[in-house]
C-alpha cells in the first residue's frame, strides 16, 4: 500500500473519530451546555444528509436550478432550525436507523429466489467463478450481514427509548464501527474453517484492491 494511500486512510479515520467524538459530546452535554451543544450537534447531525444532497444537486441539475434548490434547502433549514436544534439527537437517530436499515434491506433482498446475494456477487467479481460451496457460503455471509445491520438498528432504537441518551450515543458513535470490524474478523476466521485453503486467499482480493495492492 502506497504511503499516500495510507495517509488518506489515516486522515479519514481521524475525521470519523473527531466527528463521533464531537457528536457524542453534544449528545451528552445538551442538557448542561445547550448554548454550544445544541447548535453544534444540529450542524453535525445535518452534515451527512446535507453533503449527500449537495452532491446530488450539483451532479444532476444545471447551475440555475441547482442554485435555487440549494437556496430553498437553506431556507427550509433556517425555518426549521429551532425545532431541529432541540431534537438533533432524534435527527441523528433517524439518519443512523435509515442507513443501517437500508443496508440490512439491501443484503436481505438480494437473497430472494433467483437473485444473487450481495456477498456472492462481490466475491464473484474479484474471485469468480465461484464453486458451489463458495456460493452457499457467501449467501450465508449475506444473511449474517443483513441480521447484523437489523440488530444494530434494533439495539439503537431500544437504547434511545429506554436508556440515557449518553448510553445510546456511546453505542452509535463508538461501538458500531468496531462491531463492523469484528464482523469482518469473525467472517475471516469462519471462512478459514469452512473453505479450502487454496480458495481462501482469492476471496480476500477485495481487501487487497481497497488497500492498493492490486
N, C-alpha and C positions, 0 to 999 in steps of 0.2 A: 504494500500500500504506500503510495507516494506521500511525502511529508505534507504537501499542500492539502491533500485529501484528508489526512489525519487532523490537520489544523481545522478544516471545515467541520469535521465531525465534533471535535472538541468545542469549537465555538457554538455549534448548535446545541450541544449538551449543556453548556454554561447558560445559554439563553433559556432553555427549557427549565433548568434548575432555578434560575432567577425569577422566571415567570411564576413557577409553582410556589417559590418562597414568598414572593410579594402577595400573591393571591391568598395564600394561607394566612399571612399577616393581616390582610384586610378582613378576611372571614372571621378571624379570631378577635380582632380589635374593633370591630364595627360598633360594639356597644360601649367601649371605653374611649375610643378616639374617632368618633364618626366624622369629624371635620376633615380628617385625612383618609381614613379607611374607606368611607363610602364613595367619594368621587374616584379615588384610585382604583378601588375594587370594581366600580362600574366600568371604567375605561378598560381594565384588564379583562373583565368578563365579556365586554363587547368586542374586543380586538380580534379574536379569531373569526367571528361572523363578519365583521366589517372588512377584514382583509380579504376573505373569500368573495364578498360582494363586490369590492372594488376591483379585484382581479377579473371577475366575471363581467362586470360592466365595461372595463377597459378593453377586454378582448372581444366582446360581442357587439358593441354599439359604436356608431360613428361619434366624432367628438362632441357635437352639439347635444344629441340625446344622452350621451354619457355624462356631460356636464349637468344637464337638467336632472338626471337620475341621482347623481351624487348630491346635488343641491337639495332635492326632495328628501333623500335619505338623511341628510344633515338636519334639515328642518324637523323631520319626524323625531330624531333623537333629542333635539333641543326641547320639543314639545313634551316628550315623554320622560325627560331627564329626572324630574322629581320622583316619579314612580320607579324608574329604573334604579335610581340611587338608593332607594330604601329597600329594594329587593334584588340587589346584584347577586347575592348568593343563589337565589332561585334561578336567575338567568344562567349562572354557571351550571347549576344542576340540569337545566333544560338542555344546554349545549352538550354536556357530557353524556346525558342519557340518550340524546339523539345520535351522537357519534357512535357510542358503543352498541346501541340498539341497531343502528344501520349496519354496522359491521357484522353483528350477530345474524341479522336477517340476510345479509348478502351470503354469508357462509351457509346458512341453513337452506336458503332457496336453491343454492347450487347442488343440493343433494336430491333434488327431485328426480323422479324416474326419467330415464333417457337424457338426463343432464350430466354435466361434467363437474365434479366437485372442485372448489376453488384451489385447494392444495394439489389435487390431481393435475389440474390444468397448468399450474405454475411449475410443478415438478416435471411435467412432460416437456415444457418449453426449454428447460435447462438441462434435461437429462434424457428425454424420451428416445426411443419408445419405451414405455414402462412395461414391466411384466405384470401378470395378473395379480400377483401378491403385492406389488407396489401400488397398483391401482386401488386394491382393497385397503391397504394401509393408509394411503393418502386420503381416502374417503373417511376413514376413522379419525384421522387428524383433523379433517374439516369439521367433523361432528364435535370434536373436543374444543376447537376454537369457537365454534358457534355457542356451545354451552358456556365457555369461559366469558365471552362478551355479555351474554344474557345474565350470567351470575354477577358480573361487575355491576350491571345496571340495577339488579335487584338489591344487592348489598348497599349500593349508593343510595337508593330510594329509602331503604329501611333505616339507614343511619341518619339520613337527612330528616326523616319524620319522627324518629324515636330516640335519637341521641343528640347530645350537644353539638352545635354547629362546628365546633373545633374538631371533634372526633371525625365527623364527615369530611371536613377539609383535609385532615391528615390522610385519610384513606384515598380520596380522589386525587390529591396533589402529590403524595409521596409513596403510596403503596401500589397504585395500578401499574405504573411502568416497570417497577421491579417484579411484579407478578407476571407481566408480559415476558420479561427476560427469563423468569423461572420456567414459564411455559416452553420457551424455546429450548432451554437446557433439558427439561424433562423429556421433550419430544426427541431431542438428540439421543438421550440415553435409551429411550424406548426403541428408537429406530435401530440402534446398535444391537439390540437384543432380538428384534423381530426380523430385520432384513439381513441377507447375506453380506458378509464383509466386503465382497467385491462391488456391491452396488451402493453401499452407504455413502461413499465419498461423492458419487455423482449427484446425489440429492442435496449435497451441501454446496453445489455450484452456485446457487443463488446468493449465498453469503459471500462467496469469493467475488462474484460480479459486483455486488454493492461495495465490497471492500477494495475494488480496483485491482484485483489480482488477475482479471481476465480482460 
